[in-house]
Amino acid sequence: MEKELERQLDETMSQSGVVGLVCADSKGLCLGARGNGTAYAAAHITTLANKGRELAPYGSDPVIILESPGCNVLIKQQGGITLAVNKIP
């Protein structure tokens, strides 16, 4: 599974505009990070995803978008895995 995760992270990093990634498990432990994504952020993105799920209608898995002038962060949780993608707008 680790090699598949590494391959997926590398493939996502190669997408246009992506400058960083953080992947975390359901407890907020970092499974992988690339670019400007840091392991330090893993617990924070997991917490944001959990809070977003509480606010979403019908228990859906929302995409949380944090916007700033220099970078947007998209956070999605599914199946106990949380992924944050840092993109240049």
URTA-V692962 format. One record per pair of residues at least 4 apart in sequence whose C-alpha atoms are under 7 Angstrom apart, sorted by the first residue. I is the first residue (numbers start at 0). J is the second residue. Records with the same first field share a line. If there is no record, write none. Layout:
I->J / J
This chain:
0->4
1->5
2->6
3->7
4->8
5->9
6->10
7->11
8->12
9->13
12->17 / 18 / 19
16->86 / 87
17->84 / 85 / 86 / 87
18->34 / 35 / 85 / 86 / 87
19->33 / 34 / 35 / 36 / 84 / 85
20->32 / 33 / 34 / 36 / 83 / 84 / 85
21->31 / 32 / 33 / 36 / 37 / 38 / 41 / 82 / 83 / 84
22->29 / 30 / 31 / 32 / 41 / 81 / 82 / 83
23->27 / 28 / 29 / 30 / 41 / 45 / 80 / 81 / 82
24->28 / 29 / 30 / 79 / 80 / 81
25->45 / 79 / 80
27->41 / 42 / 45
28->41 / 42
29->38 / 41
32->36 / 37 / 38
40->44
41->45
42->46
43->47
44->48 / 74 / 83
45->49 / 81
46->50
47->51
48->52 / 74 / 75 / 76
49->53
50->54
51->55 / 61
52->58 / 59 / 60 / 61
53->58
55->59 / 61
60->76 / 77
61->75
62->73 / 74 / 75
63->73 / 74 / 75
64->71 / 72 / 73 / 74
65->71 / 72 / 73
66->70 / 71 / 72
67->71
69->87
70->85 / 86 / 87 / 88
71->85 / 86 / 87 / 88
72->83 / 84 / 85 / 86
73->83 / 84 / 85
74->82 / 83 / 84
75->81 / 82 / 83
76->80 / 81 / 82
77->81
